[in-house]
Amino acid sequence: MTGRSVPGVGSTRWRRILRAGWPLAVLVTVPLATFSPVLFGGYTLYPADLLHEAYLPFAASRSGTNIQVTAIIDLLHEYYPSRVFVRQSVREGRIPLWSPYIYGGHPVFAGNASRATLDPFNLFYFLPDLPTALAWRTFAQVVACALFMYLYL
């Protein structure tokens, strides 16, 4: 069989599939490489080190603080406690209406930035560990946004 290709391997159909599929592979591989320390390395997306710098009793032994950026402190004040409450509610089969964990209480379901919407990414709350669930949830959202934008364009 000199000069002939194996049927199916070098066909035009496979070339078209590979040509159309490489952007999709990049759209999954780049976020996977970016999120790999969080997904597989034991790191978290939250600035938990700020607890030891700014909040008692953790910061009681410190003589000064070394906080460079304070804008991300909102993740510790509002975002993470809200996710804890939504996760508890979802796992118990309840609709998360009012979170007692944020300040004196906070409307979760009726808030302007509701985290209790019924999106498919809330299924990640059923993972056993909340930081891992939030990492995979964020990764899945980034990949879905990239893929849908590719399909849109």
Salt bridges, closest charged atoms under 4 A:
GLU53 OE2 - ARG62 NH2 3.60
GLU78 OE2 - ARG115 NH1 3.20
GLU92 OE1 - ARG94 NH2 2.57
ASP119 OD2 - ARG137 NH2 3.18
